[in-house]
Amino acid sequence: MPRKLGVGKESRIGKGKRWPVPATAAARVKTFEIYRYDPDSGDNPVIDIFEIDLDNCGPMVLDALIRIKNKVDPTLTFRRSCREGVCGSCAMNIDGTNWLACTRYIAETDGSATIYPLSNLRIIKDLVPDLTHMFAQYSLIEPWLHSKAPAPERERLQSPAERAELDGYYECILCFCCTSGCPSHWWNGDRFLGPAALLHAYRWLIDSRDEATGERLDDLEDPFRLYRCHTILNCTRTCPKGLNPGKAIAEIKKMIVERTG
């Protein structure tokens, strides 16, 4: 009997409310199509349409969301904090690409901007995904320094060259744009650690102060934890910090091959 493929009725997205700009002489009006979902209501998700006067709004997508929440619909739910691209709280899917709302200019979006939560995650409400599983996977790589030597009186020192080795890896802000956008994680997210966790794993593998390289590689040498990465590189394309998780994963694989001769 052939399998029935498709989206279940409970997951189909319907049409929501339209919130037109007030009847004023607004010269620059921007439309935002925003995903709305409240699992406690029992209703299907919908797309609400908001019209915003850009002359009364800041330049970033996050500015538009804040204006909608403050002036139009206070029930709109999303995360935000720093507004400077360093906390990762406002990660969401903007016009089909995972990014930070605080660093994406409204002018960079399409005529009618579409805003969804990060994909492949349980949605708590509206644009707020549940990141519990992501952080649980991050904890599995033990993202802290392992050293058998007694703690020094001050810090553990590195040379400038040793410190430079961490550039391009330590800057990850755990927004999980990469992991949410990774097809391999969609298919094997229960066992594949995903690009964010693996990038951090590599960051500790190359830290000159860490003394657990062998143990870390042992933990990663697994058909699913590491090798479900097929170098699709969605992770690199969607990183708002310009990092390259795909390269970090490839370097881990290289380290495993080199140690086995």
VOLOBA-345968 format. One record per residue (C-alpha): residue number from 1; x, y, z; residue in one letter. Coordinates in pm, 1 decimal. Each point is the difference from the previous one (the first is absolute). Last residue first. Layout:
<pts>
<pt NUM; <X; Y; Z>; "a">
...
</pts>
This chain:
<pts>
<pt 261; <4719.7; 663.7; 1065.6>; "g">
<pt 260; <-278.6; -24.4; 256.0>; "t">
<pt 259; <82.5; 345.5; 139.4>; "r">
<pt 258; <-7.4; 153.4; -345.9>; "e">
<pt 257; <-345.1; -134.6; -87.4>; "v">
<pt 256; <-155.0; 134.0; 321.2>; "i">
<pt 255; <164.4; 340.3; -47.0>; "m">
<pt 254; <-130.1; 17.4; -358.3>; "k">
<pt 253; <-355.5; -72.7; 114.0>; "k">
<pt 252; <30.9; 282.5; 252.7>; "i">
<pt 251; <133.9; 230.7; -272.8>; "e">
<pt 250; <-299.0; -77.8; -222.5>; "a">
<pt 249; <-235.1; 91.8; 284.9>; "i">
<pt 248; <179.1; 332.6; 51.1>; "a">
<pt 247; <-16.4; 72.1; -374.3>; "k">
<pt 246; <-374.7; -58.5; -5.5>; "g">
<pt 245; <-43.4; 224.0; 303.4>; "p">
<pt 244; <133.5; 296.7; -200.7>; "n">
<pt 243; <-57.7; 330.4; 178.7>; "l">
<pt 242; <-145.1; 318.3; -151.6>; "g">
<pt 241; <-166.7; 111.3; 322.9>; "k">
<pt 240; <-351.9; -26.5; -145.4>; "p">
<pt 239; <65.0; -365.6; -93.0>; "c">
<pt 238; <-247.1; -92.0; -276.7>; "t">
<pt 237; <235.8; -89.8; -282.2>; "r">
<pt 236; <239.1; -188.1; 227.7>; "t">
<pt 235; <-269.7; -220.7; 148.4>; "c">
<pt 234; <-159.6; -65.2; -338.1>; "n">
<pt 233; <336.2; -158.8; -75.7>; "l">
<pt 232; <-129.5; -327.9; -152.3>; "i">
<pt 231; <322.0; -157.8; 126.2>; "t">
<pt 230; <-158.3; -341.1; 66.9>; "h">
<pt 229; <3.2; 25.0; 379.9>; "c">
<pt 228; <-148.8; -324.7; 131.7>; "r">
<pt 227; <358.8; -92.4; 83.2>; "y">
<pt 226; <31.1; 184.7; 328.3>; "l">
<pt 225; <-251.9; -119.7; 259.2>; "r">
<pt 224; <-150.0; -256.3; -237.4>; "f">
<pt 223; <271.5; -241.1; -110.3>; "p">
<pt 222; <198.6; 69.6; 319.1>; "d">
<pt 221; <348.6; 131.7; 59.4>; "e">
<pt 220; <-109.2; 303.8; 203.0>; "l">
<pt 219; <46.0; -144.1; 349.2>; "d">
<pt 218; <335.1; -153.8; -90.7>; "d">
<pt 217; <109.3; 333.5; -149.0>; "l">
<pt 216; <-72.1; 174.5; 330.6>; "r">
<pt 215; <184.1; -266.0; 196.8>; "e">
<pt 214; <305.7; 30.6; -221.0>; "g">
<pt 213; <7.1; 380.3; 12.1>; "t">
<pt 212; <-44.0; 17.3; 377.0>; "a">
<pt 211; <287.6; 226.4; 104.3>; "e">
<pt 210; <-139.1; 345.4; -83.6>; "d">
<pt 209; <229.3; 302.6; 25.9>; "r">
<pt 208; <101.3; -3.8; -366.9>; "s">
<pt 207; <-364.5; 29.8; -106.8>; "d">
<pt 206; <-29.7; -191.9; -326.3>; "i">
<pt 205; <-240.0; -268.0; 126.3>; "l">
<pt 204; <-194.2; 259.3; 199.0>; "w">
<pt 203; <-95.5; 203.5; -309.1>; "r">
<pt 202; <-63.4; -324.5; -186.3>; "y">
<pt 201; <-272.2; -96.0; 246.8>; "a">
<pt 200; <-145.2; 350.4; -28.4>; "h">
<pt 199; <-37.5; -45.5; -375.8>; "l">
<pt 198; <-148.9; -342.6; 68.3>; "l">
<pt 197; <-268.2; 141.0; 230.8>; "a">
<pt 196; <-104.1; 265.0; -252.9>; "a">
<pt 195; <20.7; -233.2; -301.3>; "p">
<pt 194; <-230.7; -277.1; 121.5>; "g">
<pt 193; <42.4; -264.0; 268.4>; "l">
<pt 192; <-142.5; -280.2; -215.4>; "f">
<pt 191; <-189.2; -238.9; 229.1>; "r">
<pt 190; <-358.7; 124.9; 47.6>; "d">
<pt 189; <39.6; 255.3; -276.8>; "g">
<pt 188; <37.7; -269.7; -262.7>; "n">
<pt 187; <-218.3; 113.9; -291.1>; "w">
<pt 186; <-37.8; 369.3; 81.9>; "w">
<pt 185; <359.0; 2.4; 125.5>; "h">
<pt 184; <121.5; -122.6; -337.4>; "s">
<pt 183; <-209.4; 272.1; -165.2>; "p">
<pt 182; <184.3; 272.4; 198.5>; "c">
<pt 181; <-190.9; 329.6; 26.5>; "g">
<pt 180; <-92.1; -37.5; 367.0>; "s">
<pt 179; <359.0; -96.9; 77.1>; "t">
<pt 178; <139.4; 306.8; -175.2>; "c">
<pt 177; <-241.4; 259.0; 139.7>; "c">
<pt 176; <76.8; -149.7; 340.6>; "f">
<pt 175; <39.7; 342.9; 169.8>; "c">
<pt 174; <286.4; -152.0; 195.0>; "l">
<pt 173; <214.2; 317.7; -5.6>; "i">
<pt 172; <292.3; -146.8; -195.7>; "c">
<pt 171; <299.3; 235.6; 26.2>; "e">
<pt 170; <226.9; -272.6; 144.4>; "y">
<pt 169; <29.0; -165.7; -340.7>; "y">
<pt 168; <125.8; 244.6; -262.5>; "g">
<pt 167; <301.9; 93.1; 206.7>; "d">
<pt 166; <103.2; -284.1; 230.4>; "l">
<pt 165; <337.6; -52.3; -168.5>; "e">
<pt 164; <80.6; 365.9; 71.7>; "a">
<pt 163; <38.9; -83.1; 370.1>; "r">
<pt 162; <273.1; -249.0; -76.8>; "e">
<pt 161; <179.0; 257.3; -216.4>; "a">
<pt 160; <-28.0; 269.8; 267.2>; "p">
<pt 159; <151.0; -245.2; 251.1>; "s">
<pt 158; <-233.7; -148.3; 254.7>; "q">
<pt 157; <-4.8; 29.4; 378.3>; "l">
<pt 156; <-210.9; -179.4; 258.1>; "r">
<pt 155; <-127.1; 277.2; 226.5>; "e">
<pt 154; <123.8; 87.2; 349.6>; "r">
<pt 153; <113.0; -213.3; 292.8>; "e">
<pt 152; <11.3; -297.2; -231.8>; "p">
<pt 151; <-252.3; -284.8; 26.5>; "a">
<pt 150; <175.4; -329.1; 50.8>; "p">
<pt 149; <59.7; -191.1; -323.2>; "a">
<pt 148; <-255.8; -256.9; -106.4>; "k">
<pt 147; <-170.4; 243.1; -235.6>; "s">
<pt 146; <-337.6; -3.8; -171.0>; "h">
<pt 145; <-127.2; 345.4; -98.0>; "l">
<pt 144; <-373.0; 37.9; -54.9>; "w">
<pt 143; <-248.9; -79.9; -270.8>; "p">
<pt 142; <-70.0; -361.4; 98.8>; "e">
<pt 141; <-96.8; -125.3; -349.5>; "i">
<pt 140; <-323.4; -140.3; 144.4>; "l">
<pt 139; <-102.1; 342.5; 135.1>; "s">
<pt 138; <-59.0; 125.8; -354.3>; "y">
<pt 137; <-233.9; -292.4; -64.7>; "q">
<pt 136; <-205.9; 95.2; 305.4>; "a">
<pt 135; <9.5; 362.6; -116.6>; "f">
<pt 134; <-157.8; -92.8; -332.2>; "m">
<pt 133; <-254.6; -230.8; 164.1>; "h">
<pt 132; <-124.2; 274.0; 233.1>; "t">
<pt 131; <-18.4; 263.4; -274.4>; "l">
<pt 130; <-381.8; 19.4; -11.7>; "d">
<pt 129; <-85.0; 248.7; -273.0>; "p">
<pt 128; <-147.1; 348.9; 56.9>; "v">
<pt 127; <-136.3; 168.2; -313.8>; "l">
<pt 126; <-369.7; -63.8; 75.9>; "d">
<pt 125; <-15.0; -209.0; 318.2>; "k">
<pt 124; <194.5; -291.5; 146.8>; "i">
<pt 123; <79.4; -140.8; -341.7>; "i">
<pt 122; <163.5; -341.1; -18.2>; "r">
<pt 121; <300.3; 23.5; -227.4>; "l">
<pt 120; <67.1; -101.3; -360.3>; "n">
<pt 119; <-8.0; 359.7; -124.8>; "s">
<pt 118; <98.6; 321.7; 175.3>; "l">
<pt 117; <-311.4; 212.8; 42.7>; "p">
<pt 116; <-161.6; 162.6; -304.2>; "y">
<pt 115; <13.2; 350.1; -147.0>; "i">
<pt 114; <-101.8; 82.9; -355.5>; "t">
<pt 113; <77.9; 346.7; -135.8>; "a">
<pt 112; <-236.5; 135.1; -264.6>; "s">
<pt 111; <208.4; 188.0; -254.9>; "g">
<pt 110; <300.5; -216.2; 80.1>; "d">
<pt 109; <240.3; 69.4; 284.1>; "t">
<pt 108; <332.3; 186.9; -13.9>; "e">
<pt 107; <-164.2; 339.0; 65.7>; "a">
<pt 106; <-132.0; -136.8; 329.9>; "i">
<pt 105; <362.1; -38.8; 103.4>; "y">
<pt 104; <97.7; -332.4; 155.3>; "r">
<pt 103; <228.8; 42.9; 301.7>; "t">
<pt 102; <-258.8; 11.0; 280.0>; "c">
<pt 101; <-221.6; -264.2; -159.9>; "a">
<pt 100; <286.4; -248.0; 7.8>; "l">
<pt 99; <6.6; -243.9; -290.8>; "w">
<pt 98; <-148.1; -322.5; -134.5>; "n">
<pt 97; <-89.7; 44.8; -366.1>; "t">
<pt 96; <-341.4; -42.9; -162.9>; "g">
<pt 95; <-101.6; 365.7; -2.9>; "d">
<pt 94; <100.1; 32.1; 365.5>; "i">
<pt 93; <23.2; -319.8; 204.5>; "n">
<pt 92; <72.0; 78.4; 363.3>; "m">
<pt 91; <287.7; 72.9; 237.3>; "a">
<pt 90; <-96.0; 276.2; 245.7>; "c">
<pt 89; <184.4; -139.5; 302.3>; "s">
<pt 88; <342.1; -38.8; -161.6>; "g">
<pt 87; <176.5; 204.5; 269.4>; "c">
<pt 86; <260.0; 189.4; -205.1>; "v">
<pt 85; <-185.3; 151.5; -294.4>; "g">
<pt 84; <-37.6; 345.8; 156.8>; "e">
<pt 83; <-368.2; 14.1; 98.2>; "r">
<pt 82; <107.8; -149.9; 336.1>; "c">
<pt 81; <-318.2; -174.0; 113.1>; "s">
<pt 80; <-269.1; -140.4; -222.2>; "r">
<pt 79; <-236.4; -296.6; -4.9>; "r">
<pt 78; <-337.5; 0.4; -174.3>; "f">
<pt 77; <-370.8; 11.5; 83.1>; "t">
<pt 76; <-269.2; 209.9; -167.5>; "l">
<pt 75; <-272.3; 42.8; 265.1>; "t">
<pt 74; <53.7; 377.5; 21.7>; "p">
<pt 73; <-152.1; 50.4; -346.3>; "d">
<pt 72; <27.2; 344.6; -161.0>; "v">
<pt 71; <207.4; 259.7; 184.7>; "k">
<pt 70; <246.9; -174.1; 230.2>; "n">
<pt 69; <5.0; -347.0; -157.7>; "k">
<pt 68; <-8.4; 130.6; -356.7>; "i">
<pt 67; <264.1; 261.1; 82.2>; "r">
<pt 66; <222.9; -265.6; 155.9>; "i">
<pt 65; <-36.1; -220.9; -306.0>; "l">
<pt 64; <82.9; 289.9; -231.8>; "a">
<pt 63; <308.8; 93.2; 201.7>; "d">
<pt 62; <107.8; -365.9; -10.3>; "l">
<pt 61; <-13.6; 13.1; -379.6>; "v">
<pt 60; <248.8; 287.3; 12.7>; "m">
<pt 59; <-26.5; 359.7; -122.4>; "p">
<pt 58; <-199.7; 156.3; 284.9>; "g">
<pt 57; <-369.4; 75.9; -36.7>; "c">
<pt 56; <-220.3; 306.8; -31.4>; "n">
<pt 55; <100.7; 91.1; -356.0>; "d">
<pt 54; <-26.5; -368.8; -83.4>; "l">
<pt 53; <-376.6; 5.9; 49.8>; "d">
<pt 52; <-77.2; -364.8; 72.1>; "i">
<pt 51; <-259.6; -230.8; -154.2>; "e">
<pt 50; <-50.3; -328.3; 182.3>; "f">
<pt 49; <-123.5; -326.7; -148.1>; "i">
<pt 48; <-66.8; -293.0; 232.5>; "d">
<pt 47; <90.5; -347.9; -120.3>; "i">
<pt 46; <-173.7; -282.2; 182.3>; "v">
<pt 45; <91.4; -299.9; 213.0>; "p">
<pt 44; <-276.1; -251.4; 70.3>; "n">
<pt 43; <-216.3; 43.4; 307.5>; "d">
<pt 42; <24.4; -197.6; 325.0>; "g">
<pt 41; <32.2; 323.9; 195.1>; "s">
<pt 40; <287.2; -124.3; 216.2>; "d">
<pt 39; <212.8; -58.4; -309.2>; "p">
<pt 38; <-2.9; 374.2; -79.7>; "d">
<pt 37; <119.4; 63.1; -353.1>; "y">
<pt 36; <54.7; 310.5; -208.9>; "r">
<pt 35; <233.7; 22.3; -299.5>; "y">
<pt 34; <51.8; 355.4; -122.9>; "i">
<pt 33; <-61.8; 152.4; -342.6>; "e">
<pt 32; <147.8; 349.7; 17.4>; "f">
<pt 31; <-111.2; 276.5; -237.0>; "t">
<pt 30; <190.9; 327.1; -28.6>; "k">
<pt 29; <-160.5; 340.9; -47.9>; "v">
<pt 28; <200.8; 304.9; -101.9>; "r">
<pt 27; <-204.3; 315.2; -63.8>; "a">
<pt 26; <-235.8; -27.3; 295.4>; "a">
<pt 25; <-265.9; 270.9; -36.7>; "a">
<pt 24; <-216.2; -149.5; 269.2>; "t">
<pt 23; <-269.6; -264.7; 14.0>; "a">
<pt 22; <173.5; -227.8; 249.1>; "p">
<pt 21; <221.5; -267.6; -159.9>; "v">
<pt 20; <-197.0; -314.1; -63.9>; "p">
<pt 19; <0.1; -293.7; 245.2>; "w">
<pt 18; <-116.5; -307.0; -186.8>; "r">
<pt 17; <-97.8; -297.1; 210.3>; "k">
<pt 16; <86.2; -362.8; -63.4>; "g">
<pt 15; <-3.5; -220.8; -305.1>; "k">
<pt 14; <72.0; -365.1; 61.9>; "g">
<pt 13; <310.8; -211.2; 45.2>; "i">
<pt 12; <-46.1; -374.4; -15.6>; "r">
<pt 11; <150.5; -185.4; 292.8>; "s">
<pt 10; <-317.6; -147.5; 153.7>; "e">
<pt 9; <-118.1; -113.2; -342.3>; "k">
<pt 8; <310.3; -212.7; -43.0>; "g">
<pt 7; <256.7; 104.9; -257.0>; "v">
<pt 6; <73.1; -229.3; -288.4>; "g">
<pt 5; <87.1; -355.6; -90.4>; "l">
<pt 4; <-233.0; -294.7; 3.7>; "k">
<pt 3; <203.4; -316.4; -34.9>; "r">
<pt 2; <-93.9; -238.6; -277.6>; "p">
<pt 1; <-154.0; -335.7; 98.1>; "m">
</pts>
